[in-house]
């Protein structure tokens, strides 16, 4: 589509103002593309103000754009945006760099070992399209939904969490990121400390800092967050919130050990604190994982846990349907904040989610995904061990979509990331995953965002070239 749009953009020089462009059928035949591609390319030119369309008449070259008005003086904003410091509160810094590295598409020709979502070949595209089509025909599908979410979808999420969680304790949210933002705003006032795993998901750190919170790191090991250090952190800071990912933690892949689950909840309970459970990749289990532990929320009768679960990672970046589950008075605060921020999740998307998870295609997709993720993980770990043994892999997860290699002593992760990009492969530096000083340099390598095992092997080959440049520099 981009190539066709660029060609049409160049061709516009041949037309006078108001001149008619060739018909869509002519463009399809001339450029040998689909009608959809032509439609999207023309829509792009319309959005740029270069073309106007008239129903039944065709597309025409638009009149010249009016000259841009002079730019004003926005320097006053520097004072306004820094006023937090004068109020003696923690400054709110909005830094999206740790998130955009997983959202932005790499340049053409660069292999994506940095992505945070499934490659299109792994998405249940047909099942989602069919679900959306069926949803659109449901009675009332385009009306206003209940503010808390569709009752049937809340019930599905409650059953999925398990334990004593009921549909009345579930709110439907617009994706996991939005749910995390709602939870942090509900549980901690600006300026408060919030305990976070170290390392942890940069998007959550960005949310916390944007809300004026102070992330305090608690180290994790292959068995999850370390209870003794967690208890010390609660005592030293007076924090009332811990954010954790007990299952296939991002970025380490750690799973909270069975003997630590009750201990972590007990520590939080004695501190009078909440645990925000970010259960983000439960549906990205690998085929060899075995039975999964239940969400912490399923074993929490006292309302310590605020649970966040999402369908996005197992479907598509645009399928932004998630659940917030909580018990007790905090539920109403979560509900109120969500309503103020977003009103509700669009009903057609909720209806489509119901159609998808209730279809025979859903369990089939999850089985196929589990097998493919295992194959990709094994391909990446095998290639790293063979070609780049300098990258240490102390833990190989059985779920999720990435590995967390430790770099040799003295290696800079940002320097290696830049060298890898020059070599044609995008990876993620480890530094943004730490809320304080990083104890060692790491990179995160994703195996879900590429087209297949062939791209994984080629990506490792390119990364080897980058390592030769950074780890063994010439004289």
N, C-alpha and C positions, 0 to 999 in steps of 0.2 A: 504494500500500500504506500509506504513512504517513497519508494522509487517512482511509482506512477505519479504521485502528487508532485514530486520534484520535476518530473518531465512536463507535466501540465503547467506547472508554474513557469517553466522556461518558455513554453509554447505561447503563453499569454502575450508576449511581446509582439506576436504577429497579428493580434486583434486590436481593433479600435475600441474605444469605450462603448459598451453596450453590444459589442459583437457577440454573435452566438457561437458557442463551442460545439464541437461535434456531439452527436447524440451518444447516449450511453451504449447503445448497441454498436455504434461505430467504434467507440473506444475499446469495447470488449474485443472486437475482431482485430483492431489494429495492434493492440498491445498483448493480445492473447492472455487476458486475465479474466477473472470471474466478474459477474455483475456486482457482487458484494464489494470486491476490491475497488471497482470504479466508483461505486456509491460512497465508499469511505474516503477515497481520494478527493472527490468533489466536496464532500462535507468538510474536509480539512481546509480546502481553499476558501469555502464559504466562511469558516470560522476565522480565517486570516483576513477576511474582508476583500479578497481578490476576485471572488466570483459571487454572483447572485443567481438563485434558481427561481423559476416561476413554474408552478404546477401546471403540467400539460403543455408547457412551451419549451422548457429546456434550461440550460445553464448559459449565463452570459458574463462577459467581463465586466467587473464592477467599476464604478467611477473612481477616480483617484482619491486616495485618502486625504482628509483634511490635514493641514500642517499641525504637528504636535504643539500643544500649548507650552509655554515656558515652564521649566521645572522650578518649583518653589523652594524655599529654604526649610529643610527638615532638621536642621541642627538642634533646634529646641528639644527634640525628642530624646537626645542624649541625657539631658537633665531629668526629664520626666521619667524615663525608664530606669534611671539609677536612683530614684528617690527612696527605694526600700532601705538603702543604707542609712538614710537620715532618720528612719523610723525605728532603728535598732532591732531589726528583724533579719532573718537569714535571707540574703538576696535570692530572688527567683531567677535562675539562669535556664534558658531554654536552649539546649544543645542537642540537636537531632542527628549529629554526625554518626553516633554509634548505631543509630537505627537505619539511616539512609544507606549505609554500606550494605545492608541486607535487602534493601528495597530497590535501589537503583540498578538498572540493567547495565552490564559492563559494555564497553565499546565494542563495535563489530569486530569479530575475529578473536575476541578474548573469551576463554573458557571460564565458566562461572562455578568456581569452587567456594563461593562466598554467599550464595543465595540462602534465604531463609524460608523458601516455599518450594513446593513440588514443581518439577518440570511439567510442562503441559502434557507430556506423554504419560505421566503418572496420575494426572487428575482424572476423576470420573466424569469427563466432559459430557458424554452422551447421557449418563444418568442424571447429571445436574440439569442439562437442557430439557430432558423429558420431565423432570420434577418441576421445573419452572413453568413449563407449558401446562402441565396438569394443574399446578397451583393457580395459574392465571384464570382458569375456568371454574375454580371453586366459588360457590355462592358467597358474596361478601368479601372476596379476596382483595379487592381494591379499596375497601373501607378502612375505617380507623380501628386498629386493634386494641384490646385491653392494654392499659398502660404497663402492666407487669409482664405482658407477653401472652401469647395464645395458651390457654389452659392445657391443651394436648401436648404442646411442645414443652411446657414446664414440667408436665408429668413425665415425658420421655427423659428429660435431663435428670429428674429426681431418681428415676429407676436406674439410670446410667451411673449415678453417683453411688447409690445403694445405701445400706444402713437404714436409719430411721428418717432420712431426708424425705420431705414431702413436697408436692408441687407448690403448696402455699409458701414454701421457704425458698423458692427459685424465682429469679427475675431474668428475663431475656435481655441480653445486651448486644450492642453492635460491635462484636469482636472482642478478643481477649485484651487488647491494648486499652480499649475504652472501659472495660470492666475493671482492669487494674487501676486506672485513673480514678474511677468512681470509688473503689475500695479505699485507696490511699487518702482521698479527700475526706471520706467519711470517718476514718479512724484516727487521723493525726492532724492536729492544727498546724498552721505555718510556724516554722521555727523548731518543731519537735524532731527528736531523733527517730529514725526508723532503722531497725536491724535488717541487714540484707546479707545473703550468702556472698562469699568471696571466693572465686569470681561469680558474677551473676549477669543476667540479661541486661544489656545497656539500655534497652527501651524502658525498663522499669526504673533504672537510675535516672533517666531523663525525666520521667513522670514525677518522681520524687523531688528532684531539684526544681522543676518548673513549679511545683506546689509550695516551694519554700521549705521543704523538709531536709533533714541532714542524714544522709545514708551513712550507717555505721557498719563496717564489714565484720562478718563472722566467718572464719575459714571453713571450707568443706574439704572432705577427703572422699575416696571412692565409696564410702558408706553414707555420704550426705553430710549435713551440717553437724558440727561437733558439739555435743550437748554441754560439756564442761565449759567450753568457751562461750556458748550461748548464754548459759546461766551467768557467767561473769559479765557479759555485755549488757544483759538486762539490769544487773545490779549497778554497774558503773554508770550507765546512761539514764536509767529511769524510763527507757523506751516502753511504749505500749503496743508496738506493732513489730512483727517479724514477717518478712516476705520470703517465701521459700518455694522451691520446685522439688518436691519429694521424689518425682519419677522422671528419670532421664534428664537430669538437670542441665540447663543451658548455661555454660558451655561444656561442663566436664562429663556429662552423661551419667553422673552418679545417681544411684537409687538409695533413698533413705533406708537404712538397715532395719529389719524387723524389731530389734531390741532398742532402737532409737526412737521409733515412732511414738510410743506412749511417753517416753522420757521427754521428748521435745514438747509435746502437748502439755505435760505436767509442769515443765519449767515455765511455759508461757502462762498457764493457768495460775501458778503461784505468783507470777509477776503482775497479774491482772492485765494481761496483754492478749491481743488478737494475733492469730497466725493467718496471713493471706496465702492460701495454697494456690499456686499457679500450675494447674494440671494441664499443661499446654500440648503435650505430645502423647497422651495416652493411646491415641489411635495410630501412632506411628511405631508400634511395637514391631520388632523383627521376628522372623519366623522361628528362630531358635530361642526365644526369650523364656518360654515357660509361663506359668500362671503369674499374673501381675498382682501386686498388693493393691488393696482397695484404696481409694482416696482417703486422706486423713479425715475429711468431713464425714465419712461413713462411720468412723469410730469416735465421734465427738458429740457426746450428749449435752455438753455444757455450753455450746455456742462459742467456743474458742476460735474455731476455724471459719474463715470467710473463703469460700471455694470459688475459683474461676476455672471454667472449662469451656472449650471452644471447638467448633467444627472446622475452623478455617484451615488449620495445618494439614488436615487429611483430605481437603477438597480443593480449594482455590483461594488465592489472596482476596478475591472479590466476594467470596461466600462468607461474609462477616456476620456470623451468628454465634453467640456465646451465651453462657449462663453464669449468673452470680447466685450463689446459695449461701444463706446465713440463717442463724436461729437466734431469736430474742429481739430485744428493742433495736439492735443495730440494723435489722432488716428494713425498718421504716426509714431510717436515715439513708441507707443505700438507695431505696426506692425514690425518695424525694430528690436526692442529688441527680439520679439518672433522669428523672422526669424534667428537672430544670435544665439539664445539659442537652438532652436529645429528644425529649418528648416520648418517643417510642421507636422501636425497630420497625422498618417498613413491613407492613403485613404480607405483601407478596413474597418477600424473602423468608419470613417465618413459615408461610404456607409451603414454600418450596423446600425448606428444611424438613418439615414434617413428611412431605412426599418422599424426599430422598432417603431419610433414615428408616422409613417404613417400607421401602421397596426391596425386592430380592437382590437388586444390584448393589445395595449397601454392604451387606456382609461379604459378598463376592469381591467387591472392590477392596475391602480391608484385608482379605486373605491374599489377594494378588499383590497388594502394596507391601504387606509384611514380607512376602517372599522376595520381591524386587529390592526392598531396602537391605535385606540381609546380603543379597548378591552384591549390591553396590558397596556395602560396608566392607565385605570381605575383599572385594577387588581393590578398594582404596588402601586398606591395611596391608594387604599383600604387596601392593606396588610400593608403598612407603618403606616397608621392611626391606625390600629388594633393592630399591633405587636410592632411597634417602635414609639410611639407617641412623644418621645423626639426629633425626627427629624422634624423640622418645615418646612412646605411647604407653604410659603406665596403666591406662584403663581403656578397654574397648567396650563400648556400651552395647546393649542388646535392644535398644530402642532409640528413637530420635533420628536425626538426619545429618549428624556431623561428628567429627573427631576433634580432639583438643591436644595436639602434639606440643610438647615442651621443646624449646629451642636450646641449642648448646649454650653453655655459659658464655656471657659476653655478647651474644647476638641480639641485635635490635629488631623487634618485630615489625616496626614501621618501615625500617630500611628494607627488610626482606619482602614486605608486602609491595613496596614500590618496585623492587627488582622483579618480583613475580609478574606484576602488571606489564612491565617492559617485555617480559618473556612471553606474554600472551595468556596469562592465567590470573584470575582474580581470587585472592584469598582474604581472610579477615584478620587484622592484627588483634592481639589479645589485650592490649592496654585498655580499651574502652570497657572491658568486662570487669575491671577492678574499680571500686569506689575510692580506694586510697592507693598507696604504692603497691606495685605488683611485685610479689616475691620472686618471680621468675618470668622470663619471656615465653609467650605462647603464640600460636596462631590457631584459628578455627578453620577447618576444612569441611565444607558441605559436600555430600554426595547425592543430594536429592534434586538439585537445581540444574544438573546437566542432562543431556539427552540420553546417556547410557554409559555402559562400562567402557566403551571405546574412548569417550571424552574424558573419563576418569583417568585412564592410562595415559592419554596424551597430556592431560593436565599435570600429572605427576612428572612426566618427562620434562615439561616446561618448568615446573617448580625445581627440578634438579638443576637446570641451567641457572635459575635464580640463586639457588643455594651455592653453586660453584662461584658465583660472582660475589656473594655476601660472606659466606663462611670461609672461603679460601681466596681472599682477594690477591690480586697480583702485586708485584713490587711497585 
